[in-house]
């Protein structure tokens, strides 16, 4: 069974916002959508823009580099369907936000 690793605390990410965290050597964009947490790979596959620094509207994050949009619940790119980012399983344990390695 894969283990979960603490990457943040619940109070670190306000609803409607995101944050970049690290899972091992992997940069991960972690988002709070109305109290539900989602995690996707931080690097936009178009030009490596930092998705964790993008604007979140509902469950869609917009890459700050070229405005590509990604659904944080699935990793699907809404701008160009050939692109997709990896998703990570999120678990909340008390005040800790954990991601599966």
Order of alpha helices (4+ residues) and beta strands (2+ residues): beta-beta-beta-beta-beta-beta-beta-beta-beta-beta
